[in-house]
Amino acid sequence: MTEKEKTNFEKNIYDFLVKDFSPRFGKVQPSVPSNQLWQKLNNLGTQLWLDTGNIEEIEKYWTQQFSAVTTNNTLLNKEVQSGRYDNLISDIAALIDQYNINEHQRMLEFAFVLNACHGLRLVEKFDAYVSVEEHTALAGDVRLAVDYARRYHAICPKRFIVKIPFTPAGLLATRKVSSQGIPVNHTLGFSARQNYVIARIGRPKYVNVFLGRLNSFVADNGLGDGQYVGEKAALASNKIINRLQKTLSIPTHQIAASLRDGQQVINLAGVNIMTMPPKVADQFLNMGTQPEQIINQTQQEYLPGVTKQEDITKFGLDSLWEVPDRLIKCIDKLDEENLDSYTPDDLIDFFRENECEDILVRWANEDIKMSMDEGKIPQLENWKKVLIKRTIGLDSLMNLAGLCSFTNDQAEMDKRVKSVLEKT
């Protein structure tokens, strides 16, 4: 497409999305209940988000103390697979097929419109801030990641938060997008040191620790019961992010993500933000906890549930909560570089040259395939040697697994879109 055709194309997509959008920004509905337990968490400084895109589930747990919902490729895929968007898919095709775009561009556009449309429904229904996620194919493309982030923001600048994953390209894209005043939820973080890197380089509004998956990694691989591993990482990251807010005026906030049970809500009271699946909210509400029993836990030093203490350093679990001096020196040095001229490969090379190669990894194709086959939780036996040698970090491995898992779900959603179109 020419630049003029591209502008016209994007305008038509924008008009299509917002034509029936009727938000009620800032108007609290009297029908929305309040809850003392959630209010106590708010009072401790914790924002509450629900981790679901299902409207019926949100309605069941939404109170005045919740402010946002977060969706991702997995959650949106569930909504698309349910068939509720089949008619919309046909309508999107009628619009975009007027233009001469290739199949890859076409699928990027379907994902964009479906994410945006679902996000607008959530904004309209709950007046919530909504994290909307880019197609996983953009995880390695700085230019397109920035372009789609700009387009998401234009659709609903008051409520949309753009999710960009932690990859070398994602870091550079987040830096550019954040500098334009667009709120970014930089997703798929697993450690304090990753979030230190993200905050210093990208300056997004939000970073994450997917703590439930960390606990599962330890338990599923027989290293212990896994309790408190993710909590320790999340609280360590919360501390370093708060410190960066104060010392460098970095506008980033910590999200404790991937909560697995109601007790973790209590364990993490006081963290900047929690985003929890509805089942976790339900467990918490039914534990019999009283508001006065919920206290700030951000200074807790949880002992990770690992049977052999030597395994913590052997397999790099300590990298989940420690931010070493060599990394701080690396980022200080990187600050002197012209990052706007950097490519993702340049960024990887810089980290390697400054003894931080285990944080930003140049993954081989066979590594990616193995992670795709494993799913969300890596199998330790497949990665023991490189973890012990510290050529990769456990947080980096978990990041790869998370991105591969999202990519698989994105592929399922793309397949559903194609199947619907074949029937029309």
Residue pairs with C-beta under 8 A, 6 or more apart in sequence:
1 9
1 99
1 100
1 101
5 99
9 96
9 99
10 151
12 95
13 95
13 96
13 109
13 112
13 113
13 151
14 151
14 154
14 155
16 91
16 92
16 95
16 113
17 113
17 116
17 117
17 120
17 155
18 120
18 155
21 120
21 123
21 124
21 156
22 124
23 123
23 124
23 127
23 156
23 158
23 159
24 124
24 127
25 127
25 158
25 159
26 127
27 127
28 64
29 127
32 62
32 63
32 64
33 63
33 64
34 63
34 64
34 65
35 63
35 64
35 65
35 285
36 291
37 284
37 285
37 289
37 291
37 294
38 48
38 63
38 65
38 66
39 65
39 291
40 269
40 291
40 292
40 294
41 48
41 65
41 265
41 269
41 274
41 294
42 48
42 65
44 269
44 270
44 294
44 295
44 296
45 270
45 272
45 296
46 268
46 269
46 270
46 271
46 272
46 273
46 274
47 67
47 68
47 253
47 272
47 273
47 274
48 65
48 66
48 67
48 273
48 274
48 276
49 66
49 67
49 68
49 69
49 70
49 129
49 255
49 273
49 274
49 275
49 276
50 57
50 58
50 61
50 62
50 66
50 68
50 69
50 70
50 275
50 276
50 277
50 278
50 281
51 69
51 70
51 75
51 257
51 258
51 259
51 275
51 276
51 277
52 58
52 69
52 71
52 75
52 277
52 278
53 69
53 71
53 75
53 76
53 78
53 79
53 118
53 122
54 75
54 78
54 79
54 278
55 121
55 122
55 125
57 278
58 69
58 122
58 125
58 126
58 128
58 278
59 125
60 278
61 278
61 281
61 282
62 126
66 128
67 128
67 129
68 128
68 129
68 130
68 131
68 161
68 275
69 122
69 126
69 128
69 129
69 130
69 131
70 130
70 131
70 163
70 185
70 257
70 275
71 115
71 118
71 119
71 122
71 130
71 131
71 132
71 133
72 131
72 133
72 163
72 187
72 406
73 133
73 135
73 136
73 406
73 407
73 409
73 410
73 413
74 405
74 406
74 409
76 114
76 115
76 118
76 133
76 413
77 409
77 410
77 412
77 413
77 416
79 85
79 118
80 114
80 413
80 416
80 417
81 412
81 413
81 416
85 114
85 117
85 118
86 420
88 113
88 114
88 117
89 110
89 114
89 417
89 420
89 421
90 420
90 421
90 424
92 109
92 110
92 113
92 114
93 110
93 421
93 424
96 106
96 109
96 110
97 106
101 109
104 137
107 135
107 137
107 414
107 417
108 135
108 137
108 138
108 144
108 148
110 414
110 417
111 134
111 135
111 410
111 413
111 414
112 134
112 135
112 148
112 151
112 152
114 413
114 417
115 132
115 133
115 134
115 152
116 132
116 152
116 155
116 156
116 160
119 130
119 132
119 156
119 159
119 160
120 155
120 156
122 128
122 130
123 130
123 156
123 159
123 160
127 159
128 159
129 159
129 160
129 161
130 156
130 159
130 160
130 161
131 161
131 162
131 163
131 185
131 187
132 152
132 160
132 161
132 162
132 163
133 163
133 187
133 406
134 145
134 148
134 149
134 152
134 162
134 163
134 164
135 148
135 410
136 165
136 403
136 406
136 407
136 410
137 410
138 144
138 145
138 148
138 173
139 145
139 165
139 167
139 169
139 170
139 403
140 167
140 169
140 344
141 169
142 169
142 172
142 173
142 176
142 343
142 344
145 164
145 169
145 170
145 173
145 177
146 173
146 176
146 177
148 162
149 162
149 164
149 173
149 177
149 182
149 184
150 177
150 180
150 182
152 160
152 162
153 160
153 162
153 182
153 183
160 183
161 183
161 184
161 185
161 205
161 206
162 177
162 182
162 183
162 184
162 185
163 184
163 185
163 186
163 187
164 170
164 173
164 174
164 177
164 184
164 185
164 186
164 187
164 204
165 186
165 187
165 188
165 399
165 402
165 403
165 406
166 186
166 187
166 188
166 189
166 194
166 198
166 399
167 344
167 399
167 403
168 344
168 345
168 347
168 348
168 360
169 344
170 186
171 186
171 197
171 198
171 201
171 202
171 347
172 201
172 339
172 342
172 343
172 344
172 347
174 184
174 186
174 198
174 201
174 202
174 203
174 204
175 201
175 202
175 203
175 339
176 340
177 184
178 184
178 202
178 203
178 204
178 205
179 203
183 204
183 205
183 206
184 202
184 204
184 205
184 206
185 204
185 205
185 206
185 208
185 255
186 198
186 202
186 204
186 206
186 207
186 208
187 208
187 257
188 208
188 210
188 399
188 402
188 403
188 406
189 195
189 198
189 207
189 208
189 209
189 210
189 237
189 395
189 399
190 209
190 210
190 213
190 214
190 233
190 320
190 394
190 395
190 398
190 399
190 402
191 209
191 233
191 237
191 319
191 320
191 321
191 393
191 394
191 395
192 209
192 233
192 236
192 237
192 239
192 240
192 320
192 321
192 322
192 323
193 319
193 322
193 323
193 324
193 327
193 359
193 393
193 395
194 207
194 359
194 395
194 396
194 399
195 207
195 208
195 209
195 237
195 240
195 241
195 252
195 254
196 237
196 240
196 241
196 244
196 323
196 327
196 328
196 331
197 327
197 331
197 359
197 360
198 204
198 207
198 252
199 207
199 240
199 241
199 244
199 250
199 252
200 244
200 248
200 250
200 331
200 334
200 335
201 331
201 334
201 339
203 250
203 251
203 252
204 252
205 251
205 252
205 253
206 252
206 253
206 254
206 255
206 273
207 237
207 241
207 252
207 253
207 254
207 255
208 254
208 255
208 256
208 257
209 230
209 233
209 234
209 237
209 254
209 255
209 256
209 257
209 258
210 230
210 257
210 258
210 398
210 402
211 229
211 230
211 231
211 233
211 234
211 256
211 257
211 258
211 259
211 264
212 230
212 257
212 258
212 259
212 260
212 264
213 230
213 258
213 376
213 377
213 398
213 401
213 402
214 226
214 229
214 230
214 233
214 320
214 398
215 226
215 227
215 228
215 229
215 230
215 260
215 305
216 226
216 260
216 376
216 377
217 226
217 229
217 377
217 378
217 380
217 394
217 398
218 224
218 225
218 226
218 229
218 304
218 305
218 306
218 317
219 225
219 226
219 305
220 226
220 377
221 377
221 379
221 380
221 381
222 380
223 306
223 307
223 308
223 311
223 315
223 380
224 304
224 305
224 306
224 307
224 308
224 311
225 305
226 304
226 305
226 306
227 304
227 305
228 267
228 302
228 303
228 304
228 305
229 304
229 305
229 306
229 317
229 320
230 258
230 264
231 264
231 267
231 268
231 300
231 302
232 301
232 302
232 303
232 304
232 320
232 321
233 320
233 321
234 254
234 256
234 268
234 271
235 268
235 271
235 297
235 298
235 300
235 302
235 321
236 320
236 321
236 322
236 323
237 254
237 321
238 254
238 256
238 271
238 272
238 298
239 298
240 323
241 250
241 252
241 253
241 254
241 272
242 254
242 272
244 250
244 252
245 251
245 252
245 253
253 272
253 273
254 271
254 272
254 273
255 272
255 273
255 274
255 275
256 264
256 268
256 271
256 273
256 274
256 275
257 275
259 265
259 268
259 274
259 275
259 276
259 277
259 280
260 280
261 280
261 283
262 280
262 281
262 282
262 283
262 284
262 285
262 286
262 287
263 283
263 284
263 287
264 280
265 274
265 276
265 280
265 281
265 284
266 284
266 287
266 289
266 293
266 294
266 297
267 297
267 300
267 302
268 274
268 297
269 294
269 295
269 296
269 297
269 298
270 296
270 297
270 298
271 297
271 298
276 284
304 312
304 317
306 312
306 317
311 317
312 318
314 387
314 388
315 380
315 384
315 387
315 388
315 394
316 358
316 387
316 390
316 393
316 394
317 394
319 358
319 393
319 394
319 395
320 394
320 395
326 354
326 355
326 356
327 356
327 359
329 354
330 350
330 351
330 354
330 355
330 356
333 354
334 350
334 354
337 350
342 350
345 362
347 360
348 360
348 361
348 362
351 357
351 359
351 360
352 360
357 391
358 390
358 391
358 392
358 393
358 396
359 393
359 395
359 396
360 396
361 391
361 392
361 393
361 396
361 400
363 400
367 400
368 400
368 404
370 382
371 378
371 397
371 400
371 401
371 404
372 404
372 407
372 408
374 382
374 401
374 404
375 401
375 405
376 401
376 402
376 405
377 401
378 397
378 398
378 400
378 401
380 387
383 392
383 397
386 392
387 393
387 394
387 397
